[in-house]
Amino acid sequence: MTLSLYGFNASNYYNKSKLALLEAGADFTEHQVFPSAIDRSSSPLGKAPYLVTPHGPLSESQVIVEYVAQTHPAAKLYPSDPFEAAKVRELCAYLDTYLELVARRLYAEALFGGKVSDGLKEMTRKELVNNVKAFRQLAKFSPFVAGDNFSAADISAYTHLPMVRTVGKRIYGEELFGDFDLKNYLAMLTARPAFAKTAADAAAGIADFMAYVQVANRPPSTPAAA
Ligand SMILES: N[C@@H](CCC(=O)N[C@@H](CS)C(=O)NCC(=O)O)C(=O)O
């Protein structure tokens, strides 16, 4: 069953789905496409990533991760115990909703040379500090984010935590994760071949994406308030 993943290598959400596919040893091909050219019959909001399956297209990175997990159970992206699997999903939800999406409000300034209002920065800092604390209450990092075993939550953590940390440093001059050794955790994951490949592809894809952003003159997902 060949799957086709659409999006771009510099996208953290694209990389979530790509990591799940690579970790699962799935048969898939990659198709580089920036948001302005995304096929809206496959991804109605024009967002990356989407996955074309033999049954039709799927948008939303977490939906794709779940689909890969169910079609490739040997990859064990979720524990077999229902409660433990739900705990992994809880971490994924916190990472997407309360960390990445909140930090994303500031990407225009942190990553793309734009400007966001002081009011938005102040409001977002309060939320980020509160949400990082809540996430750290759930995260085990022993050594994986959900505990002893690698899971889908490590995929979300690997793609999103560096973005949150970058926003903290560039906007507030702060280490939002305090004394937690995020570098060491990320290095442990980068030692896995799927992560090493994805990180290398992401680094190689940044220049093209920055050129796209300049031409499109619109940082992706820039909130109207920014
Ligand atoms: N909730 C979505 C978020 C995807 C997303 O925001 N992707 C960004 C790239 S990292 C994008 O395509 N943005 C284009 C836009 O929003 O116009 C998911 O999990 O797939």
PDBQT file of the ligand as one rigid body, heavy atoms in Angstrom, charges set to zero:
ROOT
HETATM    1  N1  LIG A 301      -3.545  21.240  13.027  1.00  0.00    +0.000 N 
HETATM    2  C1  LIG A 301      -2.769  21.096  11.826  1.00  0.00    +0.000 C 
HETATM    3  C2  LIG A 301      -1.782  22.228  11.728  1.00  0.00    +0.000 C 
HETATM    4  C3  LIG A 301      -1.004  22.200  10.426  1.00  0.00    +0.000 C 
HETATM    5  C4  LIG A 301      -0.320  23.521  10.137  1.00  0.00    +0.000 C 
HETATM    6  O1  LIG A 301      -0.573  24.565  10.758  1.00  0.00    +0.000 OA
HETATM    7  N2  LIG A 301       0.569  23.463   9.152  1.00  0.00    +0.000 N 
HETATM    8  C5  LIG A 301       1.247  24.678   8.736  1.00  0.00    +0.000 C 
HETATM    9  C6  LIG A 301       2.677  24.377   8.377  1.00  0.00    +0.000 C 
HETATM   10  S1  LIG A 301       3.625  23.960   9.812  1.00  0.00    +0.000 SA
HETATM   11  C7  LIG A 301       0.564  25.196   7.491  1.00  0.00    +0.000 C 
HETATM   12  O2  LIG A 301       0.357  24.474   6.535  1.00  0.00    +0.000 OA
HETATM   13  N3  LIG A 301       0.186  26.472   7.510  1.00  0.00    +0.000 N 
HETATM   14  C8  LIG A 301      -0.395  27.096   6.364  1.00  0.00    +0.000 C 
HETATM   15  C9  LIG A 301      -1.593  27.909   6.714  1.00  0.00    +0.000 C 
HETATM   16  O3  LIG A 301      -2.102  27.793   7.827  1.00  0.00    +0.000 OA
HETATM   17  O4  LIG A 301      -2.024  28.637   5.825  1.00  0.00    +0.000 OA
HETATM   18  C10 LIG A 301      -2.068  19.732  11.800  1.00  0.00    +0.000 C 
HETATM   19  O5  LIG A 301      -1.853  19.175  12.878  1.00  0.00    +0.000 OA
HETATM   20  O6  LIG A 301      -1.781  19.216  10.716  1.00  0.00    +0.000 OA
ENDROOT
TORSDOF 0
